[in-house]
Amino acid sequence: MSNNTRGALVVVGSGPGIGSHVARTFSSHGFKRIILLSRDPSRLEQDAKFIHSTTPSADISTLSIDLSKTSEIPSALVQVDKALGDTPLEVVLFNAARVGPSTLVEWPMEELELDLRIKVTGCYAVVQWAIPKLLAVKSSHKPAFLCTSGSIYKDPIPEVFSLSVCKAGQHNLIHSMHKKYKEEGVYCGLVAVGGVVADDRPQCNAENIANKFWALYEQRNDLEVEILDG
Ligand SMILES: NC(=O)c1ccc[n+]([C@@H]2O[C@H](COP(=O)([O-])OP(=O)(O)OC[C@H]3O[C@@H](n4cnc5c(N)ncnc54)[C@H](OP(=O)(O)O)[C@@H]3O)[C@@H](O)[C@H]2O)c1
């Protein structure tokens, strides 16, 4: 496909790490229309500058969304529809997460519910919005729903059990989507990061993770790729 026929990339949960690096990598491969979403508008502007530093021609919109406020997600997605305009949606990256410790038994159930709202219910809300649009462009584009996962979905860490539980549920959702939509022309897949993301990690650095997302997107076959350091 020629680069100038690419549709839009929407990153749900953009930030200085994986989110903006995936957007920058996809922009360097021809995705010039990019929409970044998270809670902090000023931080999103920094993500946009980071992408522009590599792809000055990128047309970037930044919009606020708080996935923990489930009832507000539909109206936030209407704003994404407005920002898309006539540009077809081609790729979604669901990357949002609250990353941090959660001590078993002491962790309040309300906090577990909040984590589930962001990472599972929030992801499902974006799936409901995105899938009809992605199916609609399957004959002209390479539609995909991508998600950032972690090895904890299958090998939980007790000290971050809340995130582990959410990653298991989220992985299961994307696995169902992979089974259902692969033959229908929409690729659904995950990159499972098996360590803390940092610039000095040989594998688990955001740039390498972004490159793995691009390779997975191009391959359009496997459910996931896992990234491990050592
Ligand atoms: N960092 C790690 O060590 C690590 C390791 C393995 C897997 N992962 C996975 O990688 C993904 C995140 O990548 P990253 O750590 O490099 O972070 P990142 O891409 O730099 O940023 C992720 C963004 O998600 C947004 N977010 C958090 N809560 C949100 C909410 N309620 N609604 C909307 N947006 C929200 C945050 O922005 P706002 O605060 O502005 O909303 C944050 O900047 C997650 O799926 C995480 O589970 C991370």
Ligand as a Chemical Component Dictionary entry (heavy atoms), coordinates in Angstrom:
data_LIG
# 
_chem_comp.id                   LIG 
_chem_comp.type                 NON-POLYMER 
_chem_comp.pdbx_formal_charge   0 
_chem_comp.three_letter_code    LIG 
# 
loop_
_chem_comp_atom.comp_id 
_chem_comp_atom.atom_id 
_chem_comp_atom.alt_atom_id 
_chem_comp_atom.type_symbol 
_chem_comp_atom.charge 
_chem_comp_atom.model_Cartn_x 
_chem_comp_atom.model_Cartn_y 
_chem_comp_atom.model_Cartn_z 
_chem_comp_atom.pdbx_ordinal 
LIG N1  N1  N 0  6.096  0.823  32.077 1  
LIG C1  C1  C 0  6.418  -0.474 32.223 2  
LIG O1  O1  O 0  7.420  -0.848 32.862 3  
LIG C2  C2  C 0  5.542  -1.521 31.573 4  
LIG C3  C3  C 0  5.940  -2.871 31.608 5  
LIG C4  C4  C 0  5.140  -3.821 30.968 6  
LIG C5  C5  C 0  3.962  -3.424 30.329 7  
LIG N2  N2  N 1  3.605  -2.103 30.335 8  
LIG C6  C6  C 0  2.383  -1.704 29.664 9  
LIG O2  O2  O 0  2.691  -0.646 28.773 10 
LIG C7  C7  C 0  1.570  0.236  28.675 11 
LIG C8  C8  C 0  1.964  1.641  29.033 12 
LIG O3  O3  O 0  3.172  1.990  28.411 13 
LIG P1  P1  P 0  4.221  2.915  29.197 14 
LIG O4  O4  O 0  4.376  2.398  30.586 15 
LIG O5  O5  O -1 5.410  3.069  28.351 16 
LIG O6  O6  O 0  3.403  4.282  29.348 17 
LIG P2  P2  P 0  3.209  5.469  28.288 18 
LIG O7  O7  O 0  3.026  4.917  26.939 19 
LIG O8  O8  O 0  4.315  6.458  28.501 20 
LIG O9  O9  O 0  1.875  6.154  28.825 21 
LIG C9  C9  C 0  0.659  5.486  29.021 22 
LIG C10 C10 C 0  -0.360 6.552  29.307 23 
LIG O10 O10 O 0  -1.603 5.969  29.692 24 
LIG C11 C11 C 0  -2.362 7.061  30.219 25 
LIG N3  N3  N 0  -3.421 6.661  31.135 26 
LIG C12 C12 C 0  -3.281 6.144  32.382 27 
LIG N4  N4  N 0  -4.475 6.057  32.972 28 
LIG C13 C13 C 0  -5.384 6.519  32.075 29 
LIG C14 C14 C 0  -6.783 6.713  32.117 30 
LIG N5  N5  N 0  -7.502 6.450  33.221 31 
LIG N6  N6  N 0  -7.407 7.200  31.022 32 
LIG C15 C15 C 0  -6.691 7.521  29.918 33 
LIG N7  N7  N 0  -5.356 7.387  29.838 34 
LIG C16 C16 C 0  -4.714 6.899  30.908 35 
LIG C17 C17 C 0  -1.349 7.956  30.975 36 
LIG O11 O11 O 0  -1.543 9.328  30.632 37 
LIG P3  P3  P 0  -2.384 10.306 31.632 38 
LIG O12 O12 O 0  -1.828 10.092 32.997 39 
LIG O13 O13 O 0  -2.151 11.671 31.087 40 
LIG O14 O14 O 0  -3.812 9.888  31.493 41 
LIG C18 C18 C 0  0.000  7.481  30.456 42 
LIG O15 O15 O 0  0.812  8.549  30.043 43 
LIG C19 C19 C 0  0.521  -0.311 29.638 44 
LIG O16 O16 O 0  -0.400 -1.111 28.938 45 
LIG C20 C20 C 0  1.343  -1.120 30.603 46 
LIG O17 O17 O 0  0.587  -2.122 31.259 47 
LIG C21 C21 C 0  4.371  -1.146 30.929 48 
# 
loop_
_chem_comp_bond.comp_id 
_chem_comp_bond.atom_id_1 
_chem_comp_bond.atom_id_2 
_chem_comp_bond.value_order 
_chem_comp_bond.pdbx_ordinal 
LIG N1  C1  SING 1  
LIG C1  O1  DOUB 2  
LIG C1  C2  SING 3  
LIG C2  C3  SING 4  
LIG C2  C21 DOUB 5  
LIG C3  C4  DOUB 6  
LIG C4  C5  SING 7  
LIG C5  N2  DOUB 8  
LIG N2  C6  SING 9  
LIG N2  C21 SING 10 
LIG C6  O2  SING 11 
LIG C6  C20 SING 12 
LIG O2  C7  SING 13 
LIG C7  C8  SING 14 
LIG C7  C19 SING 15 
LIG C8  O3  SING 16 
LIG O3  P1  SING 17 
LIG P1  O4  DOUB 18 
LIG P1  O5  SING 19 
LIG P1  O6  SING 20 
LIG O6  P2  SING 21 
LIG P2  O7  DOUB 22 
LIG P2  O8  SING 23 
LIG P2  O9  SING 24 
LIG O9  C9  SING 25 
LIG C9  C10 SING 26 
LIG C10 O10 SING 27 
LIG C10 C18 SING 28 
LIG O10 C11 SING 29 
LIG C11 N3  SING 30 
LIG C11 C17 SING 31 
LIG N3  C12 SING 32 
LIG N3  C16 SING 33 
LIG C12 N4  DOUB 34 
LIG N4  C13 SING 35 
LIG C13 C14 SING 36 
LIG C13 C16 DOUB 37 
LIG C14 N5  SING 38 
LIG C14 N6  DOUB 39 
LIG N6  C15 SING 40 
LIG C15 N7  DOUB 41 
LIG N7  C16 SING 42 
LIG C17 O11 SING 43 
LIG C17 C18 SING 44 
LIG O11 P3  SING 45 
LIG P3  O12 DOUB 46 
LIG P3  O13 SING 47 
LIG P3  O14 SING 48 
LIG C18 O15 SING 49 
LIG C19 O16 SING 50 
LIG C19 C20 SING 51 
LIG C20 O17 SING 52 
# 
